[in-house]
Amino acid sequence: MTTGVLLALPGPEEAELVALLDAPGSELQVVRRCADLAEVVAAALAGLGSIAVLTADLPGLDRTVVGQLSAAGVRTATIAPTSDAARCRSLGVAAVLTDTDGPAQWAREVRDLAGDAPPPPTFAVKDEDGAPARAGRLAVVWGPRGAPGRSSIAITVAHELAGRGEVLLVDADTEAPSLTQQLGVLDETAGIAAAARLAGEGRLGADGLAALTRRLTEGPLLLTGLTRADRWRELPAAALDAVWDTARELAPWTVVDVAPGIEDPSPGGLAGAVPRRHQATLSALAAADLVLVVGAAEPVGMHRLVLALQELTESGAVAPHVERVVVVNRLRASVTGSKPEHAVIEALARFAGVTDPVLVPDDRPGFDRAMLHGTTLGAVAPASKARGAVIELADRLAGERRQRRTRRADTRR
């Protein structure tokens, strides 16, 4: 079976490489010699080839384009100098060919690429000895529309986790980003857009990501969000996938506040080939180690929460093994009756099969003071019952609740 090759290699080596790839018995055929990247993508979407061989300095070559080619079933190989090989690998290409090897070696490696199975993705990081090390965890705060308090929960959870180690708080909401306003950060730059640009070019490392953040007072690092909702195209999923990987290297915990929008993650079998309105949310959910699903403790909010949980499961946006923690916010008797805890737990168990939700009591005055002073709930109301519930949630995420119970059992024995 002959494998089609798309070629974009300006220079005298192109003709020699074409002759080698089209040689009898090679089982390869150059089906299109492209002048630029747009022509390569168009040919890939038309199904003309299975492998694309490109020069690394081709204008516009980034993770998004490599993702588009991959979505079209095309594996990408770049020809690059040794000094640029690491950046090319970070773009997600299938192979990096060294420019000093010449067309004969390139042809051999393209033949090998045609016969190899795609390697599985890996998110492992290396410690100083080169051994695999545990990567940081990604917690995504999501929920239905209707302002159930996702951002407030994200801020409070990140602040409480920060007492256990470094935490990165990311505003990836592409509909109504608000973390800078809530935290009183006077910053007109979109840190997440800058991070996505560097990641798309294969130039984002942990130090570079840290440089784009702001340190909150006695709290986490903050990666600011978009300044306007219409800038959502600046956050392509392929680039954000690399941002999440780098975030795992930077901090043991990354808390990501995302928009409520969600849609079918595989439209027409070409996921990643075209920009999508909620691509930032879908990218974060796909990369999540756990998802905090936040709903409001009121009849309308509970109805929306049940539907959102069903949608999250049916959409396939989150892997089945990913832990999902339901957080019911603003719990109060005035809208749920004299026993609000029982009412919420019974409703979730009956209609959503959720038996262990986290219930956060309503503390509008505390959160209002935090908003007024541009700080966190713990800073203005350390004894707040709402904060106490989030502290227990942070313990649960960090595994400390289980450890404390084990220690108490050991003491009794």
C-alpha positions, -999 to 999 in steps of 0.1 A, spaced: 0 0 0 14 34 -10 15 62 16 9 97 3 34 124 14 28 162 14 60 181 11 68 218 19 106 220 16 118 251 -2 154 247 -14 175 225 -36 170 194 -14 134 192 -24 139 176 -58 163 150 -44 140 141 -16 111 137 -40 131 114 -62 140 92 -32 105 91 -19 90 83 -53 116 56 -61 102 21 -70 97 -1 -40 96 28 -15 58 24 -9 58 62 -7 46 88 -31 48 126 -30 12 136 -38 16 174 -34 46 198 -33 32 227 -14 43 263 -15 31 272 20 14 259 51 -21 268 40 -17 246 10 -4 217 32 -35 220 55 -59 222 26 -43 191 10 -45 173 44 -82 182 49 -88 169 13 -74 135 23 -45 137 -1 -18 124 22 -9 106 54 25 122 61 36 159 59 73 167 57 79 204 65 107 227 72 107 239 109 109 276 99 78 274 77 58 306 86 28 298 108 39 263 119 27 258 155 8 233 177 -25 244 163 -15 236 128 0 203 138 -32 195 156 -52 203 125 -30 179 105 -33 152 131 -71 156 131 -71 151 94 -51 118 98 -17 133 88 15 128 108 40 156 107 78 155 104 99 186 105 133 192 92 152 214 117 186 223 130 197 204 161 193 236 182 156 238 173 148 201 177 134 204 213 110 232 202 98 211 173 91 181 195 70 203 218 48 212 189 36 176 189 52 165 156 57 128 150 94 131 140 122 157 139 147 153 110 181 169 114 189 193 86 225 182 85 216 146 76 205 152 40 178 138 18 189 102 19 186 100 57 153 120 56 138 95 31 148 66 54 132 82 84 100 91 65 98 54 55 102 44 91 75 69 101 51 55 76 55 20 92 54 31 128 23 33 150 17 67 166 33 69 200 9 74 229 9 108 245 27 112 278 25 139 305 53 126 327 80 150 339 115 142 349 132 148 382 169 158 385 181 122 381 161 118 349 136 94 365 98 99 360 84 122 386 49 128 398 34 156 378 12 183 394 -26 178 394 -51 198 375 -84 207 391 -110 223 368 -139 243 383 -169 239 360 -207 241 363 -240 251 348 -249 286 337 -266 309 361 -237 323 382 -236 295 409 -203 310 422 -177 290 402 -151 318 403 -156 324 441 -151 286 447 -121 285 424 -104 314 443 -112 300 477 -101 265 469 -68 278 453 -61 299 484 -67 270 508 -46 246 487 -18 272 487 -12 265 524 0 230 513 24 241 485 26 261 453 -7 266 435 -14 281 401 -48 297 397 -58 301 360 -87 322 346 -96 302 314 -132 315 313 -138 327 277 -173 340 284 -171 361 315 -135 361 329 -136 378 363 -107 366 386 -87 399 382 -118 419 392 -126 398 421 -90 398 434 -84 435 427 -56 429 402 -50 459 380 -37 441 350 -47 449 315 -28 420 300 -41 385 294 -15 362 309 -33 331 295 -32 344 260 5 351 262 11 316 276 -10 301 248 11 320 222 44 307 236 30 272 240 17 272 204 52 281 192 68 254 214 86 280 235 68 278 269 86 263 298 79 263 336 101 294 341 84 312 312 49 304 326 59 316 360 71 349 345 36 355 331 19 350 365 13 374 394 18 364 431 -13 370 452 -7 380 488 -1 349 509 -17 328 482 -14 312 448 1 324 415 -25 339 392 -25 336 354 -48 363 344 -76 357 319 -88 374 287 -97 410 288 -127 405 265 -148 375 257 -144 380 219 -107 371 222 -116 334 227 -98 325 194 -65 334 211 -68 302 232 -67 273 208 -70 239 224 -37 226 210 -18 254 227 -37 251 259 -29 214 261 7 224 263 0 251 289 -16 225 312 14 202 308 37 231 317 15 240 346 20 205 360 57 211 361 53 245 377 31 237 407 17 206 425 -18 220 420 -33 240 392 -69 253 397 -86 263 364 -118 284 363 -136 278 330 -168 289 313 -199 268 315 -202 262 278 -197 226 266 -204 208 234 -197 176 215 -159 173 217 -157 155 183 -177 173 157 -176 155 123 -145 136 133 -123 167 128 -119 179 164 -91 204 165 -93 212 128 -114 244 132 -117 269 161 -146 262 185 -163 286 209 -157 265 240 -124 250 230 -107 264 262 -132 247 285 -130 214 266 -92 214 266 -92 219 304 -118 193 310 -99 168 288 -67 174 308 -83 175 342 -73 151 371 -105 161 389 -135 183 381 -153 204 407 -189 208 394 -204 238 411 -241 244 414 -264 267 435 -285 254 464 -318 267 451 -346 250 430 -335 265 397 -298 260 405 -303 224 415 -322 216 383 -294 231 363 -268 212 383 -286 179 376 -288 186 339 -251 197 338 -239 165 355 -259 145 329 -244 166 301 -209 162 314 -212 124 314 -229 121 280 -206 145 262 -175 125 269 -156 158 276 -141 142 308 -125 108 309 -145 82 328 -117 77 354 -115 114 363 -128 122 398 -158 145 399 -167 164 431 -201 181 433 -200 214 452 -234 229 461 -228 265 469 -249 291 488 -267 266 510 -295 284 529 -328 275 545 -347 304 529 -350 287 496 -346 250 504 -366 246 537 -357 242 574 -333 213 567 -314 225 536 -286 199 539 -311 170 538 -330 185 510 -299 190 488 -284 156 496 -318 138 489 -323 156 456 -288 149 443 -290 112 453 -324 108 437 -319 126 404 -281 125 398 -269 95 418 -245 118 438 -241 107 474 -212 128 487 -216 164 477 -197 192 493 -221 217 508 -210 253 511 -231 275 534 -243 308 521 -221 337 532 -229 366 510 -216 392 535 -182 374 537 -178 371 499 -190 407 494 -163 419 518 -137 399 500 -149 414 467 -148 449 481 -112 445 494 -100 425 464 -90 395 484 -101 361 495 -128 349 519 -101 336 543 -85 370 546 -117 389 556 -137 362 573 -114 334 586 -141 319 608 -167 318 580 -187 286 577 -184 288 539 -146 289 543 -147 260 567 -165 239 541 -139 248 514 -111 239 538 -127 205 542 -129 203 504 -92 212 501 -84 184 526 -104 160 505 -86 170 473 -52 167 490 -61 134 506 -57 147 541 -91 137 553 -84 101 547 -50 103 563 -64 119 595 -91 92 597 -64 65 593 -43 81 621 -74 82 644 -82 45 637 -46 36 645 -48 55 678 -80 37 688 -64 3 680 
